Amino acid sequence: MSRRFRWAVMSLQAKHVPPKPEEIPGPESRNDERRAVKLADLPPAQYVTVVAKVASIRVREAWDRLGSKRVFSGCLEDETFRVPYVCHKTALPLERGSILEISSAYVHEFEDRALLLVLTEHTDAKPRASTDGPDFVWHPRIGGIRRPVWNVALSGVVPSISCSSGLVRRCNRCKSIVRGSCPNGCDADWDWDLRISCTIQDRSGSMKMILGRYLSSKVLERNLGEVLLLANAKAVPSDGDAGPAIFNLALPKGLKVMEALVEDPSRYRHHGSLVVSDGVMRIYFPKGEGVAGELIDAKERDLDPGTDQGSRLIKRIVERAVERGIEGVTGRPMTQGIYLLERPIPLYCERAKLYAGFSTDIRVEGERAIVEAWPQACVRESVWDYVRWRRERGATADAIERSLLTWRANVIAAPFGHPGRIEGLIFAKAGEEAISELDGRDFTTFWRETYNIDVSPDETPLIRVKLLSLDLPLTYPPSCISFGENALPLGRGLRGFIDGKRASARARVQDVMRRATQGVKLGGVELKNIDGDEKLMDVQGFIMHEIRERLLGTAVRARGSVSWMRGQPYFFPSEIVRLG
Ligand SMILES: [Zn+2]
């Protein structure tokens, strides 16, 4: 089927029933000065003038009380958007590919914000010579889509993958995703399903993207049946070379923690301490853990691993304890979202370096915490290194700012490796600027105290970054922000080297983790390593890990439809390919 024909078929979805011509309000007193509006800016429920190309046209028969009549439908396109139309006035010179100035067309808006241009008996259309000016071809950009649209091809990178991806439980009645029980209270059975919920982003903006089960299995390069079958096995043995190193730690029975109210939880997040916060006003830490600072209403609490909140808090405290153990062995703090096994290796591609190490994934199951350590090898170039490299080559501050705000805007933030976008530069030094109005510490002091990461007081400019997981932009010193592999011109040879590095890291990961998980303590109680247990990898975690490996940070091109839900656009592809 040709692309053009399919587009015509898909110009309107079944739920979009065009309004009857008699239901459309008549044009108000005609105003002679009518400026043409772009298709991206059509005002709903008004008569407009547009200059657009007839991208597709088909004819169908309709009936009213006078009998049958012909109705045209299809799509109009300019360089800003593509909008379906229906035309009741067959005398208009509509022809595929022709460029028309159409006046007094009515803009109908459907409930889901989708638009339809209705060409009524009041509408006029005259051909416009297509010599100069725009070519009336829409090149879709993610940030430019402000209305639902069908069969659109979008290209971009995937900067984040939602945790509601992978193997999910789906309610058999309402098809909602079930966590515990159905959010709609169906009380029906559920079945395993495979999906990917992520973000797609280009330089113009970002959008949620949802891949259904078939495309998800295609991305995973696995048979869908095989994946769903795997879901029913609760856990699978870790596969020798490719999988993680797994450690089971016994949790103390009846774990007690202290809960306290504080004014600013971030001030208690100190490097090496086991304090975790709920992000608002409360902090939690194992009893017996020394905490500096004033605590209001500190009280002891039992943590029940059977509850959501309990297991989440236990998981985060164990994460901190394991982090402390790993740093004790390697002598290096977490950076770029991974624990380094060696010093970063220069790659001689700009100032990029290879970070070889591992990341951890911790989950709490009953009386034990399962720690998975995944070998990692990733390429990063810090913005600080990049700025200095450009300076040495003679770039001006303006030129560097322009690069950072446009084609080098996608970055990864230390220490956890969260993706984000550069929003602005502050031309001040890390050692002189206070991190916030409330916290007078400069950036160098803050990063040393909070994360044990060295930031030179001379670093400049400071970078405003909007993390994709947060609404507010945060300010970082430039050494704590990096470009990922996708931003860097890496050759095939380098990629081979990186893969080899990852494969060879596994034995060392096993060794470091064995030492790091010995003597991990929560408030004086040691978490015993349960050696005898089978090393089982969580199936959901395994699938999630594979999805991240294949999709996170990669460039993709996808074709599908954009719909509006809860006030925001969602892209539902029916085809997807990885680029590069
Ligand atoms: Zn349900």
Boltz pocket constraint, residues with backbone or C-beta under 6 A from the ligand:
constraints:
  - pocket:
      binder: B
      contacts: [[A, 171], [A, 172], [A, 173], [A, 174], [A, 175], [A, 176], [A, 182], [A, 183], [A, 184], [A, 185], [A, 186], [A, 187], [A, 188]]
      max_distance: 6.0
